[in-house]
Every structure is written in structure tokens, then in C-alpha cells.
Amino acid sequence: MVKNAVRSFLSCGALFYYILAMHVPAIAMQEISFSGEQDGYFEEGQYVATGTITVKRGKTLTFAPGCVVRFKPYTGIVVEGTLKGVGWVSQPVIFTSENNRLNTANPQYKVPAPFDWNGITVVDSAASVFLENVRIAYSTYGLDIKSTSSKINLKGVVFSENGRSGITIDEKQLGIIDNEQFSFVQPEQENAVVAVKSRPAAPAPKAEAVSKGKMTWRTPVRLSLGAIAIADVAFGIYENMQGTNFYDDYRKDKDFLSADADWNKIRKSQNLRTIGYVIGIAAACGFTLTFFF
């Protein structure tokens, strides 16, 4: 009977494993179709853009690490607001063709190629684009930035097999190398650097000012360490006197239990005396060291 129960349990386990193996991958790989105006946070997953995605002004669209967004022909992303794609090295955010799949045997999909989809267009009114560890592949324009005033921050972006260009700013192509990480910041803030350089050099601080600046930290530190040293040494002396008194009581006491209690008091007093002396000496050493800085 036990054997039959074990066999039944194993059979149920095998059946459960078979169902899990057959259906969980299909669920995990299920694609979510979307199009039109979009904003918010897209969790890790597989997505298919069936129409052009538009991020309206004042809206933010964010893709999490591990997002794979495949685009049908003549679709792409138009950014009027803010686009964020924040991936990891091990889990990049991928914008690619709908034909870019592991299972190339499916006759529904062709071999991925440049010009398969439009790419990402950043219009003049766009607020910002932040892409980190992102791959853009098999599009027409890659990343087409229409304005030089929009904030653009690219870190470790890889462009691969894009038709006309990888990245264009104000109709000017930037020199990139396919399948290599590319970083870029707009504006480059050159004006801020020039403004700093054009200012007259600040005069060197006077010796008196330096001296007073040092005193601002030396004085309170010295006072604190001096007070700790005096207090703890005094505490150690006090506990030493207490220990002497306890020892006298111990010698005079004839009762065993009382004598034992006096002995415990002596040991406690000795420990406290040692702690007081150690902390006091350490504080005194620190007080002395402040005169060498």
C-alpha cells in the first residue's frame, strides 16, 4: 500500500512537472501588444508595438530592465515628453524588429534586417531622453533627435544594423560604431565651464584666516578630550578608593556570605577603575595629538 502511495505521488509529480514545463515558458514568453499614446512604467517582459507609440508632452514612459520591445513595419516611438529606458548589463532594454526572434523557423517571421521599423524620433518639444544599457536594432533612423535643446543622456547604448543612421541630432549623424557601447550627453554644458574659467582667480587666504579656521575644530576637540581625560582619571581614582574601602570591610567581615559579597564589590570596583584609567589616558593622548595638526 505504501509503494502504491509513493507511485501515485511520483506520478502526480511527473504530471505536474510536465504541465509546468509545457505551459510556463509559453506564459513567460507571452507578448503584450500596445500602440498609441503611452506613459507609465513597463515591467520586464515581451512587448509588440502594433502601431506608433507616442509619449505626449508632460508624460513619461519608462521601460524596466529586461524589456524587449519589437516593432511592426512603419512603427516606432515618437517622444514629445520624456522617454526612459534603464537596463542592466545582464538585462538590457531592447528596441528591435518584430522579426528579431530566437525561433527563426516560424514562417510568420522573416530574418531581421535594417529598415524593419522606423526608430525613435525625439521632436523639438521633447523634454528629455534617458537611455542606459539599451540596444536599438534593425530600424531606419535608430535615434533621430530633432532638437539640440532637449536633454539627452545616453549611457552604454548599442546601435546595431540600423538602415540610414544610428543616431542623428538636428539632421547631423554622429559617428558611432555598430555593436559597441555609445554614450552621449546633451547639452554638453560647455558654457558653464567657460564661465568658471573666465572668473578672476580668488585671492589666496591669509595666514590669519587659515589659523582661525584650524582653531574652529581644534578648540572644541581639545576641550572635549581634556574634559574626558580629567573625568575618567578622577573616576578611576574614586573607584580605587572605593575598592580599598571594600577590601577593609572584607578583611573585617567574619561571615562567609557577607565576605563573598564584599569580594564581588572589590572586583567590580577594580574593573571600573581600570576602565576609567584606560579611557582617561586615551583621551589625554588624543588631547596631546591635536597640537601636532
N, C-alpha and C positions, 0 to 999 in steps of 0.2 A: 504493500500500500504506500509506503514511504517512497519507494522507487517510482511508482506511478505519479505521485505528487511532484517529485523532483522533475520527472519528464514533462509533466504538464507545465510546470513553471518555466522550464527551459524553452519549451515550445512557444509559450506566450512571449517570452523574452525575445526569441528569434523573430517572431512575427512583428513585435513592436519595433525591433531594430530595422526590419525590412521596410516597414511603413515609414519610419523616420528617415531612412536612407533614401527612399524614393521620393518623398514629398517635401522634406525640409529644404533641400537645395533649390527646388522649384520655387518655394516660398521666398527663400533668401534672395533668389535671383529675379524675383518678380519686379517688373519695371513699372514706374509710375509715369503716366503721360500728363503733360501740362503744357500750357501755352497762354498767350495774352499777358495782361498786367499781373505782375508777381511782386511780392515782397515777403519779408519774414525770414525765418531760419529753416533751412532744409537739412534734415538729418542725413547721416550716412545712408547711401542707397543708390539704386539704379534708376535713372530718370530718362525720359524721352521727350524732347521738345517737338511737338507736332505742329507748332506754329511759332512765329517770332515772339520771344519773351521781351516784355517792356518793363523797365523799372522806372516808374514815374518820379517826377520831381518831388523831393521831400520824403521819398520812400527808400528803404534799404533792403536789399536782397543778399542773403548770406548763405554760402554753401559750406557745410562742415567737412572735416577730413574724411576721405573715403567716398565722397560723392562722385559718381560718374554720370555725366550728362551727355546724352547722344542727341544729335540734331538731324532732323529730316532735311532734305534738299530745300534750298531757298529760305531756311530759317536761321535764326541767330539770336543774339541778345542786343537790345538797344538800351543803353544806360542814359537816363535823364536825371536820375538821382544818385544813389550810391550802390556800388557792387562790391561785395567782399567774397573772396574765396580763400579760406585759410586751411591749407592742408598740412600734413606732416611729410617728412621724407619717405617714411614707410607707407603712408596713406595720402597720396596727393589728391587734389581735386582735378578731375579730368573733364575737359570740354572737347568733344570729338564727334566724328561722323557716326551716324546710326549703323553704318556698315562695319565699324571697328569692333569686332567681337571675337571671342575666343573660338566659338563654334562657326568656322567659315564653311562648313559642309552644308549649312542650311541654304537652300537655293533662294530663299527670300532676300538674303543679303548678298551684296557684291563685295569685291575686295575694296577696302577703303582707299580713297585717293584724294589728292588736293581738289579744291572746289566743291567738295561734297556738301558743304553748308556755308553760310555767309561769313560767320565770325562774330566778334564782339565789337559793337560800334558805340563809342562814347561821344555823345553830342555836345554842342557848345555849352548847354545849360547844366551839364552833369556836375554834381558836387565832387565826388571822389571815386576812385577805384583802388582797392587794396587787394592784391593777389600775392599769396605766399605758398610756395610749393604747389604750383598749378601747372598743368600741361594743356596746351591748346594745339589741336592737331587736325589736319585734313580740311581746313576751312579755306575760304577765299582770301580774306583780309587778315586773318589772325586777330590782332587787337588794333582797331582803327580808332585813333583818338583825334577828334575833330578840333579840339581846343587846347591851347597852351596854358590856359588859366585854371583848368580843372586839376585837382590834386590827384596825382598818380603815384602809387607806391608799389613797385614790383620787387619781390624777393624770391629768387630761385625759380623763376618762371621758365618753362621749357616750351619752345615753339618747334613743331615738327610737321613737315610735309604740308605747309600752307601754300596756297597757289600763288597769289600775287605778292604777298608780303607777310612777314611775321608780325611786325609792329610798325605802325605808321602814326606820326604825330604831325598834325596840320599838313597832311599830304606829303610829308617827307619821311622816307623809310629810314629806320635806324638799322645800323649794321649789327646783325645777330648771326649766330652760328646754330644751325639746326641741331636739336637734341642736346644742347648744352644750356646750363642754367644762365639766366639773364636777370640782372637787377637794374632798377632804374627808379629815380625819384624826380617828380615834377611838382612844383618848381624846385630848382636846384639851390635856391637861397643864396645865390652869389652876391646879391645886393647887400644882404646882411653882413657878409664877410667884408665887403669893401667898406661899409660904413664903420665897422670896428677898426679897420686898418687906417682909415682917414682921420680918426680922432687923435689929438695930440697925446703923446705918452704921459702917463701920470707921473708926477714927481716922486722921487724915492722918499720913503718915510724917514722922518728924522729919528736920530738916535733916541731922543727922549720918548717919542711915541712908541718905539719898539720896547723900550724898557718898561713903560707903563703897561703896555699890552701883556708883557710877561707877568707883571705883578698881579694882573687881574685873575690869573689862575694860581699863581704861587701862594699868595697870601691866604686865601681860604683853605687851600690844601695843607699848608703848614699849620694853620690854626687847628684844623680838624685832626691832623696826625699828632700834633703836640698834646691836644686835649685827650685823645685816645690813649697815648702813651702814659700820661700822668694818671689818668683814671684807672687804667688797668694795673699799673705798678702799685698804686695805692690799694686797689682791690686785692692784689696778691699779698701785700704786707698785712692787710686786715685778716685775710684767711689764714695766714701764717700764725698770727697772734691767736686766732680762734682755735687753730689746731693745737697750739701749745696749751691753751686752757683745757681743751678736751682731753689732752694727754695727762694733765694733772688729775683731772677727775677720774680718768681711767685707772691711774695708779692707786688712788684712794678708795675706789669702789670695791667692796668685798663681794657683792652679789654678782653671780656669773652673767645673768641676763643683762643687767644694767651695764656691766663692764663691756659686754659684747656690743651693746648699742653705742657706748662711748667710742669704741674702736671704729665702728662704721662712720661715726661723725668725724673722727680723725682722718680717715681715708678720703672722705668726701671733701673735707677742708683742704687736704693736701692736693687733690686733683684740681680744685678751683684755684688754689694758689698758683699751681703750675700753668694753668690756662691764662691767668691774669698776667703772669710774668712774660709768657711767650708772646701774647698779643701786644703787651706794652713795649717789649723790646723790638718787635717787628714794626710797630708804629714809630718808634724812635729812629729806627734805621731809615724808614721812609721819609721822616722829617729831615734827616741829615741829607738824603739824596736830593731833595728839592734844591739844595744850594749848588748842585753841580749842573743844573739845567737852566 
